Amino acid sequence: MNISLIAHRCGTDQFPELTLAAARHSLDLGADYIEMDIRFTKDNVSVISHDKDALKLFGHPAKIRDLTAAQFLSFRYASDSRYCPLTLETVLASGIKPVVFHIKEGGEGVRPIMESIRSFGYEDDVVMGVTSREDIRAVKAFDPSVKVLAFIPSKETVAEFLDSEAEIIRLWEEWVDEPTVLDIHAAGKHVWVMAGSPTLNNIGYTDPKNVTIWKQLGINGLLINEVEQFNY
């Protein structure tokens, strides 16, 4: 059974994470989607950032929410100064697709993000990742045709999302077992697994033997850093 490969943070091993160069590289290697995270600046501009602050990528401890867009965009990657941060609109204008957008700050932020998606005609080329039932409803209220991935907060909350409108449920790899996968499939939803574990500090990486087991369980997608390792 083939599974969809999602390049976590665009794939982070050959190029700096969350850059268009990383995204293009992963798609060239066979990724079905690239994944990017969205946050908001102080002046409510949608920008691409996984972390709450700019320390890891840019060497600045400031919170993204405390920076204006101009301040954020003035940074350069600490690992490679040729690269700079991205806004959501820059990503959409680039034409890179398909994309999983993980909305890190939902609520009122969902609508302006969806308006940008619509303005660039990306509705059929995105999966919107959200963390709450309320945000699932917000995406679907804006456009029922846009696919939604539920980044559920814990394994214990799987049941709470089975009757939601999300088409896909994300599980951390340590949550994967046959009963859980069967329950999600029985609800008519796909299962995407996030490789690695935050407790083991190996997010985005896993043993290929695990992927073989997950395929046998029928999982539908894998969020991974090294796309080429699993493109077979």
C-alpha positions as CSV (number, residue, x, y, z in Angstrom):
1,M,0.0,0.0,0.0
2,N,1.4,3.4,-1.0
3,I,1.2,6.2,1.5
4,S,1.4,9.9,1.0
5,L,4.7,11.5,2.0
6,I,4.5,14.9,3.6
7,A,7.8,16.8,3.9
8,H,7.8,18.0,7.5
9,R,8.7,21.7,7.7
10,C,9.5,21.3,3.9
11,G,12.1,18.6,4.6
12,T,15.0,19.8,6.7
13,D,18.2,17.9,5.8
14,Q,19.5,19.4,2.6
15,F,18.2,23.0,3.0
16,P,17.2,25.2,5.9
17,E,13.7,24.2,7.1
18,L,10.7,26.1,6.0
19,T,12.3,27.6,2.9
20,L,11.2,27.4,-0.7
21,A,14.4,25.7,-1.6
22,A,13.7,22.9,0.9
23,A,10.1,22.7,-0.4
24,R,11.2,22.4,-4.1
25,H,13.9,19.8,-3.2
26,S,11.4,17.6,-1.3
27,L,8.8,17.8,-4.1
28,D,11.5,16.9,-6.6
29,L,12.3,13.9,-4.5
30,G,8.7,12.7,-4.6
31,A,7.0,14.3,-1.7
32,D,3.2,14.4,-2.1
33,Y,3.0,17.5,0.0
34,I,5.3,19.9,1.7
35,E,4.3,21.1,5.2
36,M,4.6,24.7,6.5
37,D,3.6,26.3,9.8
38,I,1.8,29.7,10.0
39,R,1.9,32.3,12.8
40,F,1.0,35.9,13.0
41,T,3.3,39.0,13.6
42,K,2.4,41.9,15.8
43,D,0.7,43.6,12.9
44,N,-1.3,40.5,12.0
45,V,0.7,39.4,8.9
46,S,0.7,35.6,8.3
47,V,4.2,34.4,8.3
48,I,5.9,31.0,8.1
49,S,7.3,29.9,11.5
50,H,7.0,26.7,13.5
51,D,8.4,28.1,16.8
52,K,6.8,30.8,18.9
53,D,10.1,32.7,18.8
54,A,12.8,33.4,16.2
55,L,15.7,32.0,18.2
56,K,16.3,28.6,16.6
57,L,16.2,29.7,13.0
58,F,17.2,33.3,13.1
59,G,19.2,33.7,16.4
60,H,16.7,36.3,17.8
61,P,14.9,35.5,21.0
62,A,11.9,37.7,20.3
63,K,8.4,36.1,20.0
64,I,7.0,36.2,16.5
65,R,3.9,37.9,18.0
66,D,6.0,40.7,19.3
67,L,7.6,41.5,16.0
68,T,6.3,43.5,13.1
69,A,6.3,41.8,9.7
70,A,9.1,44.2,8.7
71,Q,11.2,43.2,11.7
72,F,10.6,39.5,11.1
73,L,11.4,39.7,7.4
74,S,14.7,41.6,8.1
75,F,16.1,38.4,9.8
76,R,18.4,35.9,8.0
77,Y,18.7,32.2,8.8
78,A,21.4,31.7,11.4
79,S,22.5,28.5,9.5
80,D,22.7,30.2,6.1
81,S,22.4,33.9,5.6
82,R,21.3,33.5,2.0
83,Y,17.8,32.6,3.3
84,C,15.3,34.9,4.9
85,P,11.8,34.3,6.5
86,L,8.7,34.0,4.4
87,T,5.2,35.4,4.5
88,L,2.2,33.2,3.6
89,E,1.6,35.4,0.6
90,T,5.2,34.9,-0.6
91,V,4.7,31.1,-0.5
92,L,1.4,31.3,-2.3
93,A,2.8,33.7,-4.9
94,S,5.7,31.3,-5.6
95,G,3.2,28.7,-6.9
96,I,4.8,25.9,-4.8
97,K,2.2,23.1,-4.2
98,P,0.6,21.1,-2.9
99,V,1.0,22.3,0.7
100,V,-0.1,21.3,4.2
101,F,-0.4,24.5,6.2
102,H,-0.4,24.0,9.9
103,I,-2.2,26.9,11.5
104,K,-0.4,27.3,14.8
105,E,-2.7,30.2,16.0
106,G,-6.3,29.6,15.1
107,G,-9.5,31.3,16.2
108,E,-9.8,34.6,14.5
109,G,-6.7,33.9,12.5
110,V,-8.3,31.2,10.4
111,R,-10.4,33.5,8.2
112,P,-7.6,35.8,7.0
113,I,-5.5,32.8,6.2
114,M,-8.3,31.2,4.2
115,E,-8.9,34.5,2.4
116,S,-5.3,34.4,1.3
117,I,-5.7,30.8,0.1
118,R,-8.7,31.8,-1.9
119,S,-7.1,34.9,-3.4
120,F,-4.3,32.8,-4.9
121,G,-6.6,30.0,-6.0
122,Y,-5.0,27.4,-3.8
123,E,-8.2,25.8,-2.5
124,D,-7.5,22.5,-4.3
125,D,-3.8,22.5,-3.5
126,V,-3.8,22.7,0.3
127,V,-4.6,20.7,3.4
128,M,-5.3,23.0,6.3
129,G,-3.9,21.6,9.6
130,V,-5.7,22.8,12.7
131,T,-5.7,21.8,16.4
132,S,-9.3,22.3,17.5
133,R,-12.8,21.4,16.5
134,E,-13.7,25.1,16.4
135,D,-11.0,25.7,13.8
136,I,-12.1,22.7,11.7
137,R,-15.6,24.3,11.6
138,A,-14.1,27.7,10.7
139,V,-12.2,26.3,7.7
140,K,-15.2,24.3,6.5
141,A,-17.6,27.3,7.0
142,F,-15.3,29.3,4.7
143,D,-15.0,26.6,2.1
144,P,-16.4,23.1,2.6
145,S,-14.2,21.7,-0.2
146,V,-10.9,22.5,1.5
147,K,-9.4,19.4,3.2
148,V,-8.6,19.6,6.9
149,L,-6.0,17.7,8.9
150,A,-6.7,17.5,12.7
151,F,-3.6,17.8,14.7
152,I,-5.2,16.3,17.8
153,P,-3.7,17.2,21.2
154,S,-3.5,13.7,22.6
155,K,-4.3,10.1,21.8
156,E,-7.1,10.2,24.3
157,T,-8.9,12.9,22.2
158,V,-9.2,10.8,19.0
159,A,-12.8,10.0,19.7
160,E,-13.6,13.7,20.1
161,F,-12.6,14.3,16.5
162,L,-14.1,11.2,14.8
163,D,-17.4,13.0,14.1
164,S,-15.7,16.3,13.0
165,E,-15.5,17.4,9.4
166,A,-11.7,16.8,9.3
167,E,-10.8,14.3,6.6
168,I,-7.5,13.4,8.2
169,I,-6.4,12.7,11.7
170,R,-2.7,13.1,12.7
171,L,-1.2,10.6,15.2
172,W,2.2,10.8,16.7
173,E,4.0,7.5,16.0
174,E,3.9,6.5,19.6
175,W,0.1,6.7,19.5
176,V,-0.2,4.3,16.5
177,D,-1.9,0.9,17.2
178,E,-4.3,-1.2,15.3
179,P,-7.5,-0.3,17.2
180,T,-6.9,3.4,16.9
181,V,-6.2,3.2,13.2
182,L,-9.3,1.0,12.7
183,D,-11.5,3.5,14.6
184,I,-10.3,6.4,12.5
185,H,-10.8,4.5,9.2
186,A,-14.3,3.3,10.4
187,A,-15.2,7.0,10.8
188,G,-14.3,7.5,7.1
189,K,-11.1,9.4,7.8
190,H,-7.4,9.0,6.8
191,V,-4.6,8.5,9.3
192,W,-1.4,10.5,8.9
193,V,1.5,9.6,11.3
194,M,4.0,12.2,12.5
195,A,7.4,10.4,12.5
196,G,9.5,10.6,15.7
197,S,8.7,11.8,19.2
198,P,9.1,15.0,21.1
199,T,10.1,13.1,24.2
200,L,13.0,11.4,22.2
201,N,14.0,14.6,20.4
202,N,13.8,12.9,17.0
203,I,10.8,14.6,15.5
204,G,10.6,13.9,11.7
205,Y,12.7,10.7,11.8
206,T,11.8,7.1,12.3
207,D,13.1,3.6,11.7
208,P,12.0,2.2,8.2
209,K,10.8,-0.9,10.0
210,N,8.1,1.2,11.7
211,V,6.9,2.4,8.3
212,T,6.6,-1.2,7.1
213,I,4.4,-1.9,10.1
214,W,2.3,1.2,9.6
215,K,1.7,0.3,6.0
216,Q,0.4,-3.1,7.1
217,L,-2.0,-1.2,9.5
218,G,-3.2,0.9,6.6
219,I,-2.0,4.3,7.5
220,N,-2.5,6.8,4.7
221,G,0.3,9.4,5.2
222,L,3.6,10.0,6.8
223,L,5.1,13.4,7.9
224,I,8.8,12.9,7.6
225,N,12.0,14.9,7.2
226,E,13.9,12.6,4.8
227,V,11.5,12.0,2.0
228,E,13.9,10.2,-0.2
229,Q,14.4,7.5,2.5
230,F,10.8,6.4,2.1
231,N,10.0,7.1,-1.5
232,Y,9.6,3.5,-2.6
